[in-house]
Amino acid sequence: MTTSGVCCGRCVSAAAANAAIRRHVAGRVVWTPEALAELDRLRALWREAVRRELTAAA
């Protein structure tokens, strides 16, 4: 968590990030620029979580 209270992704597991992506895209038909930006942010969190978990497992 950052000092601004926004999650920095370091405390999010890959499974939790994946679940957040699934919730965000579920049933979505129209993609606004804001929704796409949020999807991009969630994907970045997921990639970081996967990278961190793979490094920890190695």
N, C-alpha and C positions, 0 to 999 in steps of 0.2 A: 504494500500500500504506500502511495506517495504521501507527502505532507499535505497535499491538497485534498486527500481523501479518495483520489481516483486510483483504481487498481492498476498497478504497474505490470501485472502479469506474473510476477515472481512467486505469488502465493496460489496461483491457479494451476490445477493439474491439467494434463492433456485431455483427460476424460471430461472434466468440468468445462473446459473451453469448447470441446466438441459438442457437448450438450447445449451450451449457450448458442453456438452457431445453428444447431438444429432447431432450437426454439425460435431464433430470429428468422429463419427462412421458412418455417412451417406455414403453409397456406398462403404465402405471399404471392401476389399476382403482379402488383405494381412495385417497381423499384425506384424510389425517389433518390436523389443525390445523397440525402441524409442516411437513408437505409443502406445504400451502397457503401458509404463511408463507415458506418457502424459494422457492416460485414467485413470490410477490410481491416478494421481495428480488431475484431474478434478473430479473424484469421491470423493476424500477427501475434495475438496472444497465444493461439493454438500452436503456431510454429515455434514460438519461444519455449512453450511448455514441453513440446516434444523434444526439442533440442536439449533442454535442461534434463529431462528424464533419461534420454539416451546417454548423455554425458555421465550422469550419476550411475547408470547401470554398467558403464564400461569399466 
